[in-house]
Amino acid sequence: MSLRTVGLEQGRNKLPELASRAHAGEASLLTRHGKPYAAIVSPELLAKATRRPSGFLSLRGTGKGLWGKSPARYVADLRDEWGDR
């Protein structure tokens, strides 16, 4: 992916061109006083950049059978191993 750097004022004047380039896959970095200020990217690139990892609930069921047929009984047996403390 190529990244074009453009000053904010120049970017304001060339917004339609920068939008067309973003649509074609070329991102533009807008700078203000020489420092990164904003970016113009395609919606696809934005979606990739903001995609969140799967949540905790996606792990539901992955340990099925790990604790036996009765997880509560398994945990109770583990506690009983230690006796009264």
Secondary structure, DSSP 4 states (H G I P E B T S, - for coil): --EEEEEHHHHHHTHHHHHHHHHTT-EEEEEETTEEEEEE--HHHHHHHHPPPP-GGGGTTTTTTTT-S-HHHHHHHHHHHH---
